[in-house]
Amino acid sequence: MKGYVQVYTGDGKGKTTASIGLAIRAVGAGLKVFIGQFVKGMKYSELESLSNISGITIKQYGLDCFIYNEPTKKDILKAREGFEEIKEILISSDYDVIILDEANIAIYYKLFTVEELIEVLKSRKPNIEVIITGRKATSQIIDFADLVTEMKEIKHYYTNGVQARKGIES
């Protein structure tokens, strides 16, 4: 089966959630899934549930959540280490589906470049499906991808002061 590159981007909620839904579907079909979360280092609820599903491996390549500040040198180093690991995974035959959660944000914050990501995507095994999530997908990523979905925010309760709720947003 040929693998494609999918992108879930935009300012609306649901990019990571959609990719996790795809991961669960893939495992149900007997595929092996790797999820690399860039920028994220906090303990989100999906880590607990996904770690209990055989066929899904999830790793975080963030220290905390710096999206309201600039990344530190430690943030950049952690992302670079993760990117190096992802490069190896993409050329291996260990996984059928690889999710690069928040990779678009990692590019936005210059943790690695769009050119580096596209280069490694070109070198992946041809059967590997890749899903890239995160706001601010570059035009280069959009052009390179085979499928792009934009999550558009129409209305969100955050604007009324509702904080992230455990099990729903975190």
BELUR-V502961 format. One record per residue. N is the residue number from 0. D_CENTER is the distance of its C-alpha to the mean C-alpha in Angstrom with 1 decimal. Layout:
# BELUR-V502961
n = <N:N>
d_center = <D_CENTER:D_CENTER>
This chain:
# BELUR-V502961
n = <0:1:2:3:4:5:6:7:8:9:10:11:12:13:14:15:16:17:18:19:20:21:22:23:24:25:26:27:28:29:30:31:32:33:34:35:36:37:38:39:40:41:42:43:44:45:46:47:48:49:50:51:52:53:54:55:56:57:58:59:60:61:62:63:64:65:66:67:68:69:70:71:72:73:74:75:76:77:78:79:80:81:82:83:84:85:86:87:88:89:90:91:92:93:94:95:96:97:98:99:100:101:102:103:104:105:106:107:108:109:110:111:112:113:114:115:116:117:118:119:120:121:122:123:124:125:126:127:128:129:130:131:132:133:134:135:136:137:138:139:140:141:142:143:144:145:146:147:148:149:150:151:152:153:154:155:156:157:158:159:160:161:162:163:164:165:166:167:168:169>
d_center = <22.0:20.3:16.5:15.0:12.1:10.7:9.2:8.9:10.3:13.3:14.9:15.2:13.9:11.9:8.6:6.8:10.3:10.6:7.8:9.6:12.7:12.1:11.5:14.8:16.5:15.7:17.1:20.0:20.8:20.9:17.8:15.9:12.1:10.0:6.8:6.0:5.3:6.6:9.4:9.7:12.8:14.5:15.4:13.7:15.6:13.0:13.3:16.9:16.9:14.3:16.2:19.2:18.1:19.4:17.2:13.8:12.9:10.4:10.5:9.8:10.3:11.8:15.3:15.5:14.3:16.0:15.0:18.7:19.9:19.5:17.6:20.2:21.0:19.6:16.2:16.3:17.6:15.0:12.2:14.6:15.3:11.7:11.6:15.0:14.0:11.2:14.1:16.3:14.2:13.8:17.6:18.5:19.3:17.9:15.0:15.1:11.6:8.5:5.0:3.0:1.0:4.3:5.4:8.0:9.3:9.6:11.6:13.5:14.6:15.5:13.8:13.8:15.0:14.1:16.9:15.7:12.3:14.5:17.1:15.0:13.7:17.4:18.4:16.4:18.5:19.4:18.6:14.9:12.7:9.3:6.8:5.0:4.5:6.8:10.5:12.7:11.7:14.5:17.3:16.8:13.3:14.8:17.8:16.2:14.2:16.2:14.9:13.7:13.8:14.5:14.5:17.8:19.1:22.7:23.6:21.9:23.8:22.2:24.8:27.4:26.3:24.5:22.3:19.1:20.6:19.8:18.6:17.9:15.6:15.2>
